Amino acid sequence: MMMPNMLAWGLSMPEMMLILIVALLLFGKRLPEVARSMGKSVVEFKKGMSEVTEKMTDVGEQAQRTIDAPPVAPASGPAAQALKFDPYTGKPVQPTEAKV
């Protein structure tokens, strides 16, 4: 069995026309105002999206600079040598307790 010419949401052309006529009767005088409001909303949404994209790009560039930065030289001297860490627990170990 052939289906009649169906459009979006399973509605046929006469049903879509009826909905359009009812919408024009209800919103006819305010239709330009509604369209203008929708246009402003789209512009604000695009502006917000571009700001988010810009911030994400800045964060990505900053992260890349951090990754590409030269490594910091480890501290040297008696204070740095006095404090060692247990490789299994990560807790500081006193030099006298250090395991070989």
C-alpha positions as CSV (number, residue, x, y, z in Angstrom):
1,M,0.0,0.0,0.0
2,M,1.4,3.4,-1.0
3,M,1.7,6.1,1.6
4,P,0.5,9.6,0.6
5,N,3.0,12.3,0.1
6,M,4.3,12.6,3.7
7,L,6.5,15.5,4.9
8,A,8.3,16.1,8.2
9,W,6.9,14.4,11.3
10,G,4.6,12.2,9.3
11,L,2.3,15.2,8.3
12,S,0.9,15.4,4.8
13,M,0.7,18.7,2.7
14,P,-2.9,19.6,3.7
15,E,-2.1,19.2,7.4
16,M,1.0,21.3,7.0
17,M,-1.0,24.0,5.2
18,L,-3.7,24.0,8.0
19,I,-1.0,24.4,10.7
20,L,0.6,27.2,8.7
21,I,-2.7,29.0,8.3
22,V,-3.5,28.7,12.1
23,A,0.0,30.0,12.9
24,L,-0.5,33.0,10.6
25,L,-3.8,33.8,12.2
26,L,-2.4,33.5,15.7
27,F,0.9,35.2,15.1
28,G,0.3,37.2,12.0
29,K,0.7,40.7,13.4
30,R,3.6,39.6,15.6
31,L,5.4,37.5,13.0
32,P,8.0,40.1,12.0
33,E,8.7,40.7,15.7
34,V,9.1,37.0,16.4
35,A,11.4,36.6,13.3
36,R,13.5,39.6,14.5
37,S,13.8,38.1,18.0
38,M,14.9,34.8,16.5
39,G,17.5,36.5,14.4
40,K,19.0,38.3,17.4
41,S,19.0,35.0,19.3
42,V,21.0,33.3,16.5
43,V,23.5,36.2,16.4
44,E,24.0,36.0,20.2
45,F,24.4,32.3,20.1
46,K,27.0,32.5,17.3
47,K,28.8,35.2,19.3
48,G,28.8,33.1,22.4
49,M,30.1,30.1,20.5
50,S,32.9,32.1,18.9
51,E,33.9,33.3,22.4
52,V,34.0,29.7,23.7
53,T,36.0,28.6,20.7
54,E,38.4,31.5,21.2
55,K,38.9,30.6,24.9
56,M,39.4,26.9,24.1
57,T,42.0,27.9,21.5
58,D,43.8,30.1,24.0
59,V,43.8,27.3,26.6
60,G,45.1,24.8,24.0
61,E,47.9,27.2,23.0
62,Q,48.9,27.8,26.6
63,A,48.9,24.1,27.3
64,Q,51.1,23.5,24.2
65,R,53.5,26.2,25.4
66,T,53.7,24.5,28.8
67,I,54.4,21.1,27.1
68,D,57.1,22.7,24.8
69,A,58.8,24.6,27.7
70,P,62.3,23.4,28.6
71,P,62.3,21.1,31.6
72,V,63.2,22.7,35.0
73,A,66.6,21.6,36.3
74,P,66.3,19.6,39.5
75,A,67.4,21.2,42.7
76,S,70.9,20.5,43.8
77,G,72.7,20.9,47.1
78,P,72.5,19.4,50.5
79,A,68.8,20.2,51.0
80,A,67.8,18.5,47.8
81,Q,69.9,15.4,48.6
82,A,68.7,15.1,52.2
83,L,65.0,14.5,51.1
84,K,64.3,11.3,49.1
85,F,61.1,9.6,48.3
86,D,60.1,5.9,48.5
87,P,59.3,4.9,44.9
88,Y,56.5,2.6,45.9
89,T,54.6,4.8,48.3
90,G,55.8,8.3,47.3
91,K,56.3,9.2,51.0
92,P,59.5,11.1,52.0
93,V,62.2,8.9,53.4
94,Q,64.9,10.0,55.8
95,P,68.4,9.4,54.5
96,T,69.2,7.0,57.3
97,E,66.1,4.9,56.4
98,A,66.8,4.9,52.6
99,K,66.9,1.4,51.2
100,V,69.6,0.4,48.8
